[in-house]
């Protein structure tokens, strides 16, 4: 099972009229960290996630959700398989 964590940080930050820098200062991380979290390139640690929920005054479920990723597509099983016993041309 493959999952990804989605977040509402950008939406909540913008709703408050905060910059990434202001949010970063409020939770004690760099602006680059906030940018990476908002772009789903970094999943925050539990202490940082809890700090974010405290700053926004919401629950972790309000800020984060666990989404199931769809499985990768299966190979085309209708295509003929190469004959491993046949000599190479």
C-alpha positions in Angstrom: 0.0 0.0 0.0 1.4 3.3 -1.0 0.2 6.5 0.6 1.0 10.2 0.4 0.4 13.0 3.0 -1.5 16.0 1.7 -1.7 19.2 3.6 -3.7 22.5 3.7 -0.8 24.6 4.9 -0.7 27.0 1.8 -4.4 27.5 1.9 -4.5 28.3 5.6 -1.4 30.5 5.4 -2.9 32.5 2.6 -6.3 32.8 4.3 -4.4 34.5 7.2 -2.5 36.8 4.8 0.8 35.4 5.9 4.0 35.1 3.9 6.0 31.9 4.0 8.6 33.8 6.0 6.1 34.8 8.6 4.8 31.3 9.0 8.4 30.0 9.1 9.3 32.4 11.9 6.1 31.5 13.9 7.1 27.8 13.9 10.9 28.2 14.0 12.0 26.8 10.6 13.3 28.3 7.4 11.1 29.8 4.6 12.5 27.1 2.4 11.1 24.4 4.7 7.7 25.9 4.5 8.0 26.1 0.7 9.0 22.4 0.5 6.1 21.4 2.7 3.6 23.4 0.7 4.9 21.8 -2.5 4.7 18.3 -1.1 8.4 17.8 -1.4 8.9 17.4 2.3 6.7 15.8 5.0 7.2 17.7 8.3 8.3 16.0 11.4 5.8 15.3 14.1 7.0 18.2 16.3 6.8 20.6 13.3 3.4 19.3 12.3 2.1 19.8 15.8 3.6 23.3 15.9 1.8 24.1 12.6 -1.5 22.9 14.0 -1.0 25.1 17.1 -0.2 28.2 15.1 -3.3 27.6 12.9 -5.5 26.6 15.8 -6.7 23.4 14.2 -6.4 19.7 14.5 -3.9 17.5 12.6 -6.8 16.1 10.7 -7.8 19.6 9.6 -4.3 20.3 8.3 -3.1 16.9 7.1 -4.7 13.9 5.3 -3.4 10.5 4.3 -4.2 9.7 0.7 -3.8 6.4 -1.0 -1.9 6.6 -4.2 -3.2 4.6 -7.1 -1.1 1.6 -8.0 1.2 1.9 -11.0 -0.4 0.7 -14.3 0.2 -2.9 -15.1 2.3 -3.9 -18.1 0.5 -4.7 -21.3 -0.1 -8.4 -20.9 -1.6 -8.8 -24.3 1.7 -8.1 -26.1 3.7 -11.2 -27.1 6.6 -12.1 -24.9 10.0 -12.4 -26.5 11.1 -16.0 -26.8 14.1 -16.3 -24.5 15.2 -19.5 -26.3 15.4 -17.9 -29.7 18.8 -16.8 -30.8 19.5 -13.1 -31.1 19.5 -11.8 -34.7 
